Amino acid sequence: MNPQLKLSNIRNVLIRQEETIIFALVERAQFRINDIIYRPGGITLRGYDCSFVDYLLHGTEQLHATVRRYTSPDEYPFFDDLPEPILPPIDMGHVIHYAGINANRDIKQVYIEKIIPAICAPGDDEQYGSSAVSDVACLQALSKRIHYGMFVAESKFQAERDALMDRIHARDREALMGMITNNEVEEKLLKRVERKAATYGQEVDSPNPEYKIKPAFVAELYKKWIIPLTKEVEVEYLLKRGE
Amino acid sequence: MNPQLKLSNIRNVLIRQEETIIFALVERAQFRINDIIYRPGGITLRGYDCSFVDYLLHGTEQLHATVRRYTSPDEYPFFDDLPEPILPPIDMGHVIHYAGINANRDIKQVYIEKIIPAICAPGDDEQYGSSAVSDVACLQALSKRIHYGMFVAESKFQAERDALMDRIHARDREALMGMITNNEVEEKLLKRVERKAATYGQEVDSPNPEYKIKPAFVAELYKKWIIPLTKEVEVEYLLKRGE
């Protein structure tokens, strides 16, 4: 088996991504909600009618696409009209199968509607640029984490091909969801991310414990959105995988 | 006095920037040195002969310039051929005086030659894109911190105008350096950033203390480069301020 598909290696990648997500959220939480940056036309951009955040996210993806970010099997863009790389093509191998899956629309919606109001103080501090640059980092980190579900799914597929194929042919999403679920691992994850958020989001030198984002919210974020979206990606991947 | 120039407010900004710098360094430290990304031509980019990191940094600055990042008095670009904003101009006020100061050349050199070899494992892991995106975040955070020295200098100038003007007219850099130095504050800062690095860079759930970057190195980084470069910016600013 390709080492990238060893479940222990995948877990290490996912565990390290927790820091990236927490750091990005802590950075965004410095600024107020600033909801004007999420509304198309909220800020007037000459020649554009999208939101300020979409403008910056799109521009960042255009730049990163030129250096081949989205040919990597663990990177999925929010926009599909991206330029060609200026780097020579390389064969990234076929660790996972191309399945045409992209959960970014849901990810962006959850981010703007659920995460931002939970981690940021209400109101407007005019820190639009800094907020939006942080948003891009948060969205990219969440997207990478959730699409990594395809590596998890491929690993499980190779380990339990026959049992999974049976449910894939029946297109039995519920059974597949059950087969990819490991409650014990999920419970451990939720406790771990809460401890990480308490560590990395704490105010140093504060006499009482003070946090830049609520540790319990980070666990909730995983429980309510990151894990379910990842598992949806896994199930979609398996359904494609068996075609 | 403009509240942005109150020394207590400036200190709060600088203290919060410590987290941003530490998070960015911890993120970069996941990857190896990958020195190919810093060498012009090290990676072949069709139509460009700069280094991979300069390509991404330049592209990021071009994008951010369009949303007016570098008209803000606390943001200074690494490149000077940047496009005009697509946002209407706004009056950012004149909190500090325009002094034509830009320390980014020195900052980039210190970053590549001193910081990267200290925080990253040697060698090449082919994570060029992720490394370079982290580099951009590190460089922007360091640049913002060091140029914030102009706010410190302006605040001190307004508080001790006569005494400083005397040394400015004499162009006595050494005396100015002495007048802007507060050893007690610096000592506190060094201890604080070491504690922060130990907190935010620690491995959670590790039985022995384990750090993603050495806490003592973060203190050294401030002592040897960030503080001296900031103070150079302050002195240059004061010399211009008195003209």
Contacts between the chains, C-beta under 8 A, distances in Angstrom:
chain1	res1	chain2	res2	distance
A	16	B	30	6.7
A	19	B	26	7.2
A	19	B	27	8.0
A	20	B	27	6.4
A	23	B	23	4.2
A	23	B	26	7.2
A	23	B	27	6.7
A	26	B	19	7.2
A	26	B	23	7.2
A	27	B	19	8.0
A	27	B	20	6.4
A	27	B	23	6.7
A	30	B	16	6.7
A	43	B	87	7.0
A	44	B	87	7.1
A	44	B	88	6.6
A	45	B	67	7.7
A	45	B	86	5.3
A	45	B	87	6.5
A	46	B	86	4.2
A	46	B	87	7.5
A	47	B	86	6.2
A	48	B	86	7.2
A	52	B	67	7.2
A	55	B	67	7.2
A	56	B	63	7.0
A	56	B	64	8.0
A	56	B	67	6.7
A	59	B	63	4.1
A	59	B	66	7.5
A	60	B	60	7.5
A	60	B	63	6.6
A	63	B	56	7.0
A	63	B	59	4.2
A	63	B	60	6.6
A	63	B	63	6.4
A	64	B	56	8.0
A	64	B	129	7.1
A	64	B	133	7.4
A	66	B	59	7.5
A	67	B	45	7.7
A	67	B	52	7.2
A	67	B	55	7.2
A	67	B	56	6.7
A	67	B	128	7.9
A	67	B	129	5.7
A	67	B	132	7.7
A	68	B	129	7.1
A	69	B	129	5.5
A	72	B	129	7.5
A	86	B	45	5.2
A	86	B	46	4.2
A	86	B	47	6.2
A	86	B	48	7.1
A	87	B	43	7.0
A	87	B	44	7.1
A	87	B	45	6.5
A	87	B	46	7.5
A	88	B	44	6.6
A	128	B	67	7.8
A	129	B	64	7.1
A	129	B	67	5.7
A	129	B	68	7.1
A	129	B	69	5.4
A	129	B	72	7.5
A	132	B	67	7.7
A	133	B	64	7.4
A	137	B	137	7.6
A	192	B	204	7.0
A	192	B	205	6.6
A	195	B	204	5.4
A	195	B	205	7.1
A	196	B	204	5.0
A	199	B	199	6.6
A	199	B	200	7.7
A	199	B	202	6.6
A	199	B	204	5.4
A	200	B	199	7.7
A	200	B	200	5.4
A	202	B	199	6.6
A	204	B	192	7.0
A	204	B	195	5.4
A	204	B	196	5.0
A	204	B	199	5.4
A	205	B	192	6.6
A	205	B	195	7.1
